[in-house]
Amino acid sequence: MKNKTSPSHYKFPNSVQVIDITQHLDFLCGNVVKYAARAGRKPGESRLDDLSKARWYIDLAIENAKRESKN
């Protein structure tokens, strides 16, 4: 049975898990890291799909930062 709390596509050989990093980030940046880290590793998801998702989140984070800097 697969472990749903730490699936293999979020684990790396040196025992680092994506959650170890993303728990210290805001939601948008955490998702950028999540999708970039698993790109090409999750069954049924292509590398391009995951990289596109990461880009969508980074673009949103950039737009939010631009709005915040104007205030």
Backbone as a printed PyTorch tensor [residue, N CA C, xyz], in Angstrom:
tensor([[[  0.8350,  -1.1830,   0.0000],
         [  0.0000,   0.0000,   0.0000],
         [  0.8810,   1.2480,   0.0000]],

        [[  0.5290,   2.2150,  -0.8340],
         [  1.3060,   3.4390,  -0.9270],
         [  0.9880,   4.3640,   0.2390]],

        [[  2.0030,   5.0660,   0.6910],
         [  1.8440,   6.0220,   1.7700],
         [  1.3520,   7.3410,   1.1840]],

        [[  0.1310,   7.7260,   1.4930],
         [ -0.4500,   8.9490,   0.9330],
         [  0.1010,  10.2010,   1.5850]],

        [[  0.7210,  10.0960,   2.7440],
         [  1.2520,  11.2860,   3.3900],
         [  2.6330,  11.6470,   2.8790]],

        [[  3.3500,  10.7300,   2.2950],
         [  4.6560,  11.0420,   1.7070],
         [  4.9080,  10.1260,   0.5110]],

        [[  4.1860,  10.3830,  -0.5960],
         [  4.3530,   9.5410,  -1.7810],
         [  5.7640,   9.6430,  -2.3590]],

        [[  6.1550,   8.6170,  -3.0660],
         [  7.5330,   8.5140,  -3.5580],
         [  7.9290,   9.6470,  -4.4970]],

        [[  6.9760,  10.2470,  -5.2160],
         [  7.3430,  11.3270,  -6.1300],
         [  7.6870,  12.6200,  -5.3910]],

        [[  7.5430,  12.6420,  -4.0630],
         [  7.9580,  13.7840,  -3.2520],
         [  9.1630,  13.4620,  -2.3750]],

        [[  9.7500,  12.2840,  -2.5450],
         [ 10.9190,  11.8810,  -1.7590],
         [ 12.1520,  11.8660,  -2.6550]],

        [[ 13.2790,  12.1740,  -2.0740],
         [ 14.5390,  12.1580,  -2.8010],
         [ 15.5170,  11.2480,  -2.0830]],

        [[ 16.5350,  10.7500,  -2.7920],
         [ 17.4470,   9.7520,  -2.2240],
         [ 18.1080,  10.1460,  -0.9050]],

        [[ 18.3310,  11.4120,  -0.6670],
         [ 19.0060,  11.8260,   0.5650],
         [ 18.0440,  12.0200,   1.7340]],

        [[ 16.8490,  11.4610,   1.6320],
         [ 15.8100,  11.4900,   2.6690],
         [ 15.1100,  12.8340,   2.8060]],

        [[ 15.4550,  13.8020,   1.9840],
         [ 14.7420,  15.0730,   2.0070],
         [ 13.3890,  14.8700,   1.3430]],

        [[ 12.3790,  15.4040,   1.9690],
         [ 11.0450,  15.3560,   1.4010],
         [ 10.6080,  16.7920,   1.0900]],

        [[  9.8080,  16.9360,   0.0800],
         [  9.3580,  18.2570,  -0.3380],
         [  8.6750,  18.9910,   0.8190]],

        [[  7.9040,  18.2930,   1.6340],
         [  7.2130,  18.9260,   2.7570],
         [  8.1900,  19.5680,   3.7320]],

        [[  9.4130,  19.0220,   3.8340],
         [ 10.4190,  19.5920,   4.7270],
         [ 10.7810,  21.0170,   4.3100]],

        [[ 10.6470,  21.3070,   3.0420],
         [ 10.9500,  22.6370,   2.5120],
         [  9.6860,  23.4930,   2.4610]],

        [[  8.6180,  22.9490,   1.8920],
         [  7.4280,  23.7590,   1.6420],
         [  6.7130,  24.2170,   2.9100]],

        [[  6.9040,  23.5240,   4.0150],
         [  6.2260,  23.9430,   5.2440],
         [  6.7110,  25.3050,   5.7330]],

        [[  7.8460,  25.7670,   5.2050],
         [  8.4020,  27.0560,   5.6080],
         [  8.0670,  28.1700,   4.6200]],

        [[  7.2820,  27.8640,   3.6040],
         [  6.9470,  28.8260,   2.5610],
         [  5.4660,  29.1630,   2.5890]],

        [[  5.1180,  30.2710,   1.9380],
         [  3.6930,  30.5630,   1.8010],
         [  3.0870,  29.5990,   0.7790]],

        [[  1.7640,  29.6290,   0.6480],
         [  1.0550,  28.6690,  -0.1910],
         [  1.5470,  28.6820,  -1.6370]],

        [[  1.6310,  29.8670,  -2.2310],
         [  2.0070,  29.9480,  -3.6430],
         [  3.4280,  29.4510,  -3.8730]],

        [[  4.3680,  29.9270,  -3.0820],
         [  5.7600,  29.4940,  -3.2590],
         [  5.9340,  28.0130,  -2.9170]],

        [[  5.1790,  27.5290,  -1.9510],
         [  5.2240,  26.1070,  -1.6270],
         [  4.7790,  25.2550,  -2.8050]],

        [[  3.7520,  25.7130,  -3.5150],
         [  3.2930,  24.9640,  -4.6800],
         [  4.2950,  25.0350,  -5.8350]],

        [[  4.9920,  26.1400,  -5.9750],
         [  6.0490,  26.2380,  -6.9910],
         [  7.0820,  25.1430,  -6.7360]],

        [[  7.5420,  25.0500,  -5.5040],
         [  8.5450,  24.0440,  -5.1410],
         [  7.9840,  22.6410,  -5.3340]],

        [[  6.7560,  22.4160,  -4.8850],
         [  6.1360,  21.0910,  -4.9930],
         [  6.0980,  20.6080,  -6.4380]],

        [[  5.5670,  21.4430,  -7.3260],
         [  5.4280,  21.0130,  -8.7170],
         [  6.7800,  20.9170,  -9.4230]],

        [[  7.6920,  21.8160,  -9.1200],
         [  9.0190,  21.7360,  -9.7350],
         [  9.7550,  20.4810,  -9.2610]],

        [[  9.6240,  20.1610,  -7.9900],
         [ 10.3320,  19.0020,  -7.4330],
         [  9.8020,  17.6800,  -7.9720]],

        [[  8.5140,  17.6020,  -8.2150],
         [  7.9550,  16.3260,  -8.6730],
         [  7.8950,  16.2220, -10.1960]],

        [[  8.2830,  17.2650, -10.9090],
         [  8.1690,  17.2990, -12.3740],
         [  8.7990,  16.0550, -12.9970]],

        [[  7.9730,  15.3110, -13.7130],
         [  8.4300,  14.0950, -14.3690],
         [  8.5350,  12.8810, -13.4780]],

        [[  8.1480,  13.0040, -12.2170],
         [  8.2840,  11.8990, -11.2690],
         [  6.9590,  11.2700, -10.8660]],

        [[  5.8470,  12.0040, -11.0080],
         [  4.5510,  11.4730, -10.5810],
         [  3.9130,  10.7030, -11.7270]],

        [[  3.5490,   9.4540, -11.4700],
         [  2.8910,   8.6650, -12.5170],
         [  1.6280,   9.3630, -13.0230]],

        [[  1.4860,   9.4140, -14.3270],
         [  0.3120,  10.0150, -14.9260],
         [  0.4120,  11.5120, -15.1490]],

        [[  1.4570,  12.1390, -14.6560],
         [  1.6730,  13.5740, -14.8420],
         [  2.9690,  13.7720, -15.6190]],

        [[  2.8990,  14.5390, -16.6810],
         [  4.1150,  14.7660, -17.4610],
         [  4.9750,  15.8560, -16.8220]],

        [[  6.2350,  15.8430, -17.1650],
         [  7.1650,  16.8780, -16.6960],
         [  6.6520,  18.2540, -17.1160]],

        [[  6.2060,  18.3550, -18.3590],
         [  5.7080,  19.6320, -18.8610],
         [  4.4810,  20.1070, -18.0800]],

        [[  3.5640,  19.1990, -17.7490],
         [  2.3810,  19.5700, -16.9630],
         [  2.7900,  20.1590, -15.6140]],

        [[  3.6930,  19.4840, -14.9200],
         [  4.1060,  19.9560, -13.5990],
         [  4.8880,  21.2630, -13.6770]],

        [[  5.7390,  21.4140, -14.6660],
         [  6.4760,  22.6630, -14.8130],
         [  5.5290,  23.8130, -15.1670]],

        [[  4.5080,  23.5270, -15.9440],
         [  3.5080,  24.5450, -16.2670],
         [  2.7290,  24.9610, -15.0200]],

        [[  2.4160,  23.9940, -14.1610],
         [  1.7310,  24.3090, -12.9080],
         [  2.6290,  25.1650, -12.0200]],

        [[  3.9060,  24.8240, -11.9450],
         [  4.8500,  25.6170, -11.1500],
         [  4.9150,  27.0420, -11.6850]],

        [[  4.9500,  27.1900, -12.9970],
         [  5.0100,  28.5260, -13.6010],
         [  3.7420,  29.3130, -13.2870]],

        [[  2.5760,  28.6560, -13.3060],
         [  1.3300,  29.3480, -12.9990],
         [  1.3830,  29.9310, -11.5870]],

        [[  1.8760,  29.1350, -10.6330],
         [  1.9720,  29.6110,  -9.2530],
         [  3.0150,  30.7170,  -9.1020]],

        [[  4.1420,  30.6250,  -9.7760],
         [  5.1510,  31.6790,  -9.6590],
         [  4.6560,  32.9640, -10.2990]],

        [[  3.9510,  32.8440, -11.4270],
         [  3.3790,  34.0410, -12.0570],
         [  2.3870,  34.7330, -11.1250]],

        [[  1.5510,  33.9460, -10.4530],
         [  0.5940,  34.5110,  -9.5070],
         [  1.3150,  35.1740,  -8.3320]],

        [[  2.3540,  34.5360,  -7.8210],
         [  3.1350,  35.0960,  -6.7160],
         [  3.7950,  36.4150,  -7.1430]],

        [[  4.2820,  36.4780,  -8.3640],
         [  4.9000,  37.7060,  -8.8820],
         [  3.8650,  38.8210,  -8.9770]],

        [[  2.7020,  38.5070,  -9.5100],
         [  1.6410,  39.5200,  -9.6100],
         [  1.2330,  40.0260,  -8.2300]],

        [[  1.1190,  39.1340,  -7.2700],
         [  0.7810,  39.5440,  -5.9050],
         [  1.8610,  40.4380,  -5.3160]],

        [[  3.1250,  40.1000,  -5.5300],
         [  4.2390,  40.8980,  -5.0240],
         [  4.2590,  42.2830,  -5.6630]],

        [[  3.9450,  42.3590,  -6.9460],
         [  3.8700,  43.6660,  -7.6200],
         [  2.7810,  44.5300,  -7.0030]],

        [[  1.6080,  43.9270,  -6.7570],
         [  0.5030,  44.6790,  -6.1450],
         [  0.8770,  45.1510,  -4.7480]],

        [[  1.5270,  44.2760,  -3.9780],
         [  1.9190,  44.6320,  -2.6110],
         [  2.9600,  45.7410,  -2.5990]],

        [[  3.8500,  45.7550,  -3.5690],
         [  4.9070,  46.7760,  -3.5890],
         [  4.3530,  48.1550,  -3.9540]],

        [[  3.1840,  48.1910,  -4.5750],
         [  2.5560,  49.4710,  -4.9260],
         [  1.8490,  50.0930,  -3.7260]],

        [[  1.5860,  49.2970,  -2.7050],
         [  0.8620,  49.7920,  -1.5360],
         [  1.7790,  50.3660,  -0.5000]]])
